[in-house]
């Protein structure tokens, strides 16, 4: 006599103890084993079908990726590498068609079954190589915060990430060379799924040449870095896809600066930069612009490029921001390594702040940001101005100030400081350039003025009018939630890198 525990068999009823104690004679044991053999055979048949489908799909996918360059390119098919159909969609279509061809597999031809088969293929990601200027200083630069968000989302999707810093370790800024800084910023990369960090072009080149290196995507930021790295990736991994991340439209920013200052030399530099950006956009598989406006601007210059929008992303605080009566002061935030920020705040203090103080003698301007030079530090001598320097934790400033300013006279792209303020429910007064790139409506989400006295009047309005403050706070915050929150950008990242 034999004791056997087989609770899946329909003849078995009762508790687990009963299963263990019930004796089986030979006939019963044979029936149970036959049942189990039949069940396992059915499962094996289904697995065999799925395995065959994936094997044949892999072959089809490889053939698709090896297609030759067409002789007459046009539009998004400027060359066969351009992203028109993702590998996942090719695989999904192939598996569906394969199931449909065999009536015996009809039960597998439904959305849940196909998704089940493909889920591992889709979300196991692949090898994702990111190259930027340095490890992201996410608490000092809006572009660095955007990079950290991208890494977070790619890690969530199962990609194996390697990060390359274009700047060698010995030439990094102090924030990244101190023990505390390395622990903070390198630690954040590892937390976001980065498996290896490389420093300098020598280490990047060595990594690309290693036999064991595999690569599905290269994500390269900034034109000068893309010019150095993209040829290496193409030579070593001809089937890998390359995303050129503009970060902002550098030639547009330089052109605006040159026109403002009347600098012919800088204007020539802007034109040279534009030619480089156009060439990189045409050479990459996809070029990433920060805003829809910059996408259209680039496409007008390079119609054969494939351009997608990957904006900044802003996380909204999970609490209701303090109301207007609990606040005071005017706030400016910016990294002062970036020339438009230094120019903007100096222009504001010289030309606009006196108008504000004339109407609001007790008004306070608080200036925060990293890399302040002597000119910015000297602004603390101006009545009513507090120069705070680098502030690692900004939430108290967003919650205590009454109005944020973005007095930028030139620049490009999306202004992270503006998005952060709106996400925190802090009303913003900006120039046209300061407000661009986020589809903000003057008077609804933000107040916009380019003339000095009008800019000052807007600030005074927000300082005095609680109803206006609440209107701008609510609508600005809602706009960011609907257009530039983490969930929205997660979808955009999925569309770009997963199809």
Secondary structure, DSSP 8 states (H G I E B T S, - for coil): -EE---TTSTT--S-HHHHHH-EE-HHHHHHHHHHHHHHHHHHHHHHHHHHHHHHHHHHHHHHHHT----SS-BTTBSSTTS-SS-HHHHHHHHHHHHHHH-GGGGGG-SHHHHHHHHHHHHHT--EEEEEESSS--TTT-HHHHHHHHHHHHHHHTT-EEEEEESS-GGGS-HHHHSHHHHHHHHHHHHHTTEEEEEEHHHHHHHHHH-TT---SEEEEESHHHHHHHHHHHHHH-TTSEEEEE-SS-HHHHHHHHHHHHT-HHHHHHHHHHHHHHHHHHHHSSEEEESSHHHHHHHHHH-TTS-EEE--------SS----GGG---EEEE--TTSHHHHHHHHHIIIIIHHHHHHH-TT--EEEE-SS--HHHHGGGGSTTEEEEE--S--HHHHHH-SEEEE--SS--S--HHHHHHHHTT--EEE-HHHHTTTT--BTTTBEE--SHHHHHHHHHHHHH-HHHHHHHHHHHHHHHHHHSSHHHHHHHHHHHHT-
